[in-house]
Amino acid sequence: MADTKVDVTVDASNGNKNAGNSGASQQQNPLSRKLNKILETRLDNDKEMLEALKALSAFFVENSLRTRRNLRGDIEKRSLSINEEFVRIFKDVKEELEGVHEDVQAMSRCCEDMTNRLKATKEQTQDLIVKTTKLQAENHQLEIRAQVANAFLAKFQLTSEEMSALHAARDGPITEDFFKALGRVKHIHNDVKVLLRTNQQTAGLEIMEQMALLQETSYEQLYRWAQNECRALTQESCDISPVLTQAMESLQDRPVLYKYTLDEFGTARRCAVVRGFIDALTRGGPGGTPRPIEIHSHDPMRYVGDMLAWLHQATASEKEHLEALLKQVSMQGVEENIQEVVGHITEGVCRPLKVRIEQVIVAEPGAVLLYKLSNLLKFYHHTISGIVGTSLAALLTTIEEMHLLSKKMFFNSLSLHASKLMDKIELPPPDLGPTCSLNQTLSLLREVLASHDSSVVPLDARQADFAQVLSCILDPLLQLCTVSASNLGIADMATYMVNSLYMMKTTLALFEFTDKRLEMLEFQIEAHLDTLINDQASYVLTRAGLSYIYNCVQQHKPEQNPLANVPSMDSASLKAAMVQFDRYLSAPDSLMMPQLNFLLSATLKEQIIKQSTELVCRAYEELYAAVMNPSSQYKEPETILQRSPQQVRTLLS
């Protein structure tokens, strides 16, 4: 490389001196060609040259003549040192490889030795290997059989803990573990049926018999325990334990034991309810609060109401206890069982209840009180039937019997009251108003209907009783009024009947379900009002001097004889009558029957006056038309009847 640089320098100087030489001599000069080659070289694309220059720059730091002359020697020295270093390192590698080779040779010899020994040992232990392989296969089969046996025992046999839980129930209380073990027995008993369809029928039958025996023994123990638990439930407050509820759920698989347990529960609760009822009657609550029910025996409504309220609460409580006892039972007919047992529980209180209510009813406390008692019994019969759910319960039968008895005594009391009224008929008073017996009976009816309206009995039942009550009271009253007024005059009788019927109507108008009776009374009042209206009109016509004249006009036949020729129908007589009629027109209120002043209703009185006045106006119209008729042969009829019908109607309006 140094030579190249030197050559370039010389070549460059020579080129400057011989610039005038021809082109042929330059091409033949090797130095020129070399220089041109160097100048034409593209170092950017010559990677090897670049790498060489980079290596040269590492130790060629001074560009001088000396260093350029010694460059080749330096490069050769550097190359020699590198080769020496490579030889030294490679020698170490060769030594290591030789050591490895020796180790590999030793290992190869050892492996050959071991292989030979294994071959010899295999030849010697071939029989042992065959036996070992066979034993391993047998061991694998035994392990599989052991797993199958363990799985079979786990599925079809009870564990020691489960057996202990079942046996522990003989002497101790029932626990949750007992029910788990019993459920396991039932599960095994059902699953073992699969074995009966295989070739393991003998094992299946043995397991089934074993589980069946365990089931029966366990159910018997469970029944005895549940029976003892139920017998202990004789306190007024009944606390149903979750274990007893679970016991009833398990016993539903044995309907007979289930039924016996329910009967035992019902018997225990029946004793508790009877004792609680007697204590409530005679001793009261704890510490005397509430007070004994029999303290209020002098008040029939409160006495009977307190007894029925206590029984209603007790019945609801007992149903709740039964529902808590059977809440986990899923068999059909649970609701029927509850109703039956509740009916049995409450049956014990029927006799003391019936005796006490009968004493109240037979004591004849009065029609109103009997009716209230009847409604009270009807209400509690309806309410308790919603709890018991069946009409066959002894308690409902007792309440219904007492209801019918009180109802019968009530209607007997009404009938007796009506009989007394008819036995001694009271004559109408001088003012033609209602008699004392009528007022008393209406007062009784008012009290009965008031208690009827305030009753909590269902609407349809109240409406059915209403018609019978009205028939028992109103029909005798109407008959009484008719008989009492039979000896009176027509106007007096009509006035008396109107007053009596008006009192009945005003009494009934305050209550519901009386529309038909009110309509009937209204018809009867209208009939008697027509009588009073006609009598009032006749009274006015008679006092006003028109009665005879009006009768003659009505009976006259124009074809036989003119009206003016009828006796007492001449002009003078008519003028005299008109004078008297004018006095009536000037003071209409002066001509009024005295009976009208006895009417209790001002409205009815006004109605009678208005309609009777209308009849008088019509009579005057007929008279006026007859007199003004030319066929009547009156001379100057305008001087006889100076007022027209319209004028008369205006004066009387």
GITA-V589116 format. One record per helix or strand of 2 or more residues. SS is the DSSP state (H for helix, E for strand). FROM is the first residue (numbers start at 1). TO is the last residue. If there is no record, write none. Layout:
ss->SS from->FROM to->TO
ss->SS from->FROM to->TO
//
This chain:
ss->H from->2 to->17
ss->H from->23 to->28
ss->H from->30 to->39
ss->H from->43 to->45
ss->H from->47 to->59
ss->H from->65 to->69
ss->H from->71 to->156
ss->H from->160 to->168
ss->H from->176 to->197
ss->H from->201 to->231
ss->H from->242 to->251
ss->H from->255 to->282
ss->H from->286 to->288
ss->H from->293 to->296
ss->H from->300 to->325
ss->H from->334 to->347
ss->H from->350 to->362
ss->H from->367 to->388
ss->H from->394 to->423
ss->H from->436 to->453
ss->H from->459 to->484
ss->H from->490 to->508
ss->H from->515 to->543
ss->H from->547 to->555
ss->H from->563 to->565
ss->H from->571 to->586
ss->H from->588 to->590
ss->H from->594 to->598
ss->H from->602 to->628
ss->H from->630 to->632
ss->H from->637 to->640
ss->H from->645 to->652
//
